[in-house]
């Protein structure tokens, strides 16, 4: 299974978040799956990728040229795909993946989360998205999603969104998809 992981690339990410990202990376590699991620250095991206590498797992990076130009291209991937725009990057990440896992992150992670959910709601794909709400990080977004559903606004269906409150829950969902 190709597992896309969307997450922070900031080195300021908490140790708790990094620990959870590593746990996911170890599980991906130990179970013969492939990590598909943003291909950049730093933060949770590095944590998950290094864990996969430590266990000799396979890693696909999808990176934009702007990030490469900033010297943030990871050197531990097995296959690196370089694109010009973030839109191209998101499309390739989805195309290469069977399922998406969203860990804590910033605006880029939020963009990937909502893009993947919207694409699924509009039936461009059937990707399951697992939002890992570590330490309540996504509580505010989940409150807003709940409000959208209560108000019956637009396409506020989230049939392909699964919310987990721990990495253990996330891994249990992934096991069911194997």
N, C-alpha and C positions, 0 to 999 in steps of 0.2 A: 504494500500500500504506500502511495506517495502522500506524505503528510505535510501540508503547508503550515508553517508556523509564522504568525504575524506577531511582532513584539518590538519593544524598545531597543534602540541601538545606543542609547545614552549610557555612559559609564557611571552615571549618578543613580542608576537603578538600585534599589535596596538589595541587601544580601538575601533576604527572604525570597524576593522575586527571582534572583539569580539561581538560588538553590532549587526552586520549583522548575525553572527552565532546564537546568541540568538533569533533573529527574526525568523530565519528558525526553530529553535527548538520549539519555541512557536507555530508556524504554524503547524508543524508536529503533535504535541500532540493535539492541539485544533481541528484538523480535523480527529482524530482517526487513524493516521498512526503510523508506528513503525520506530524508529531510529535504523539503523544498522551502527555501526562505530567501530573504532579501539580499544575501551575499555580502553584507557589510560587516565591518569590525565593530566591536564595542557592545556593551550592555548585555541584554538578554539574548540578542542575536549571537554574540560570541559564546555565551554560556551554553545555549542549546547546541550550537554547531560543534564546539569543543567536546562536549559530552558524546555526541555522535561519533566524532573522530576518535576519541579515546577508546571506543568500543568497535572501531573499524567499520562503522556504518557508512552508507553512501549519502553524499550531500550534493544537492543541486542548488546553486545560487542564481538568483535573477536580480541583476543590479542595473541601475541607470548610469549612464556615462558621467553625469554630474557627480555622483558619489565616487566613481573611479577617479575622476579628476581631482577630488579632494583627498585622495590617498587612503580611502576607507575600504578598499576592496579586500575581501578575505582571501587568504592564501591557502586555506585548508579544504576548499571544496573540490569535489571530483569533476564537476561539470559547471562551468560558469556561462550564463547567458547574459549578454550586455545589450541594453536597449537605450533608446534616446529619451523616452518620456515615462512618467509614472503611470500613465494610462496603459502603455504597452507592457510595463512591468506587471501591473495588476492582472492583465489578461493572461500573460504567460504563467504567472503564479497559479491562477485558477486552472488554466489548461493542463498544467503538469501535475495537478493534485487530484486526489480522490476524496480528500476531507481537509478541512481547515481548523486549526487550533489558534485561538487568539489569547495571548498572554498580555499583561499590562504593557502599555505603550503610550505614545503621544499621538499627535494629529495624524501622522502617517498610518499608524495602527488603526486609529478610528476610521480613517478613509478606507482602508482595506476591509475592515469589519463591515461597514455599511455597504460598500460596493459588492461584497460577496453576498450579503443578505439580499440586497436589492436585485442582484442578478438572479438569485434563486427564486425570489418572490415572482419575478417577471418571467420565470421559466427559461432563462438563457442557459441555466445549468441546474443540476440537482445537488450541488455541493452541500453537505452537512457542515455547519459551522459550530464549533464548540467554543464558547466563551468561558474562559477560566477566570472566575471572579475572586482572585487571590486577595485575601485580607479586605474584601469588600470594595476592591478597586473600581469595579464597574457598577456599583450600587446606583449612582446618579443616572447613568445611561439606562439601566434596567427599569428605574422608576419612570423615565420618559417613554420607554417602549411600552410599559404597562398602560400609561396614560393614552398613548396612541391607540392601543387596542380597545381601551374602554370607550374612547370617543368614536371608534370605528372610522378613523380618518385614513383615507387613501388605501395604500396596500400594506397596512400594518399587520400582515400575517407573518408569522415567524415559524412556520412548520419545520424549517430546516435549521433552526437555531436551538442549540442545547446549551443551557447554562449549568456550569459546574462550579462548586465553591471550593474545590481543592483539586490538586493534581491527581490524587487517588481516584476521585470521581471521574475526572477526564480520562484517565487511563482505562477505567472500567468501561466507559463508553467506546473508546477506541478498540478495546478487546472484542466488543460485540460486533464491530464492523469488519473484523479480520476474516 
